[in-house]
Amino acid sequence: MSNAQDVLFKALADPTRRAIFERLCSDGEVTVSALIAPAGVSQPVVSKHIRALKQAGLVQGRQEGRQTHYSAQPDALAPLIDWTARMTGFWESRFDDLEDLLKRMDQ
């Protein structure tokens, strides 16, 4: 597994970070203060999660005055999509092998 995949899996392993990323994907650009109430955690905790998401390339910030507006970067999920496609192919071939075996056993 590549380092990029490791960083993405680690960033998305936390349910709060996943929820923040999903919210940014669905709602578009928002500030930390808009993320605090739905996350059910304090501003420093949300900021910490945003920082981890930024390090993974999943979130980008844009300064506007004193506030930073954050948005999701769904293209950063490409390494996970590639990994999932490889794993899907792996399991599909295993199921095909199992199906062939079961057919031979039925004969």
C-alpha positions as CSV (number, residue, x, y, z in Angstrom):
1,M,0.0,0.0,0.0
2,S,1.3,3.4,-0.9
3,N,2.0,6.2,1.6
4,A,-0.8,8.2,0.0
5,Q,-3.3,5.5,0.7
6,D,-2.0,5.1,4.3
7,V,-2.5,8.8,4.9
8,L,-6.0,8.8,3.4
9,F,-7.1,5.7,5.4
10,K,-5.7,7.2,8.6
11,A,-7.4,10.5,7.9
12,L,-10.8,8.9,7.2
13,A,-10.5,6.2,10.0
14,D,-11.8,8.7,12.5
15,P,-15.7,9.0,12.4
16,T,-15.6,12.7,13.2
17,R,-13.2,13.4,10.4
18,R,-15.3,11.3,8.0
19,A,-18.4,13.3,9.0
20,I,-16.7,16.6,8.5
21,F,-15.4,15.5,5.1
22,E,-18.9,14.2,4.1
23,R,-20.4,17.5,5.2
24,L,-18.0,19.5,3.2
25,C,-18.7,17.2,0.2
26,S,-22.5,17.8,0.5
27,D,-22.6,21.4,1.7
28,G,-19.7,22.9,-0.1
29,E,-17.5,25.5,1.4
30,V,-18.0,26.2,5.2
31,T,-16.2,27.7,8.1
32,V,-15.0,25.9,11.2
33,S,-17.7,27.6,13.2
34,A,-20.3,26.1,10.9
35,L,-18.8,22.7,11.5
36,I,-18.7,22.9,15.3
37,A,-22.4,22.2,16.2
38,P,-23.0,19.3,13.9
39,A,-19.7,17.7,14.9
40,G,-20.6,17.9,18.6
41,V,-17.1,18.9,19.6
42,S,-15.2,22.1,20.4
43,Q,-13.6,24.5,18.0
44,P,-10.0,23.3,18.8
45,V,-11.1,19.7,18.1
46,V,-12.7,20.6,14.8
47,S,-9.6,22.6,13.8
48,K,-7.5,19.5,14.7
49,H,-9.6,17.3,12.4
50,I,-9.5,19.9,9.6
51,R,-5.7,20.0,9.9
52,A,-5.5,16.2,9.5
53,L,-7.9,16.3,6.5
54,K,-5.8,19.1,5.0
55,Q,-2.6,17.1,5.4
56,A,-4.2,14.2,3.6
57,G,-5.2,16.5,0.8
58,L,-8.9,16.0,1.4
59,V,-9.7,19.6,2.4
60,Q,-8.5,23.0,1.2
61,G,-8.8,26.3,3.0
62,R,-9.5,29.8,1.5
63,Q,-9.0,32.9,3.6
64,E,-11.6,35.5,3.6
65,G,-10.9,38.3,6.1
66,R,-10.5,36.6,9.5
67,Q,-12.3,33.4,8.6
68,T,-11.1,30.4,6.6
69,H,-13.6,28.7,4.4
70,Y,-13.0,25.0,3.9
71,S,-14.0,22.8,1.0
72,A,-13.7,19.1,0.2
73,Q,-11.2,17.9,-2.4
74,P,-12.9,14.7,-3.5
75,D,-10.3,14.1,-6.2
76,A,-7.9,13.3,-3.4
77,L,-9.8,10.0,-2.9
78,A,-8.3,8.7,-6.2
79,P,-5.7,6.4,-4.5
80,L,-8.5,4.8,-2.4
81,I,-10.7,4.4,-5.5
82,D,-7.8,2.7,-7.3
83,W,-7.2,0.4,-4.3
84,T,-10.9,-0.4,-4.0
85,A,-11.0,-1.3,-7.7
86,R,-8.0,-3.6,-7.3
87,M,-9.6,-5.3,-4.3
88,T,-12.9,-5.7,-6.1
89,G,-11.1,-7.5,-8.9
90,F,-9.3,-9.7,-6.4
91,W,-12.5,-10.8,-4.7
92,E,-14.5,-11.2,-7.9
93,S,-11.8,-13.6,-9.2
94,R,-11.9,-15.5,-5.9
95,F,-15.7,-15.8,-6.0
96,D,-15.5,-17.0,-9.7
97,D,-13.0,-19.6,-8.6
98,L,-15.3,-20.7,-5.7
99,E,-18.3,-20.9,-8.1
100,D,-16.2,-23.1,-10.5
101,L,-15.2,-25.3,-7.6
102,L,-18.8,-25.7,-6.4
103,K,-20.0,-26.5,-9.9
104,R,-17.4,-29.3,-10.2
105,M,-18.4,-30.6,-6.7
106,D,-22.0,-30.8,-7.8
107,Q,-21.2,-33.0,-10.8
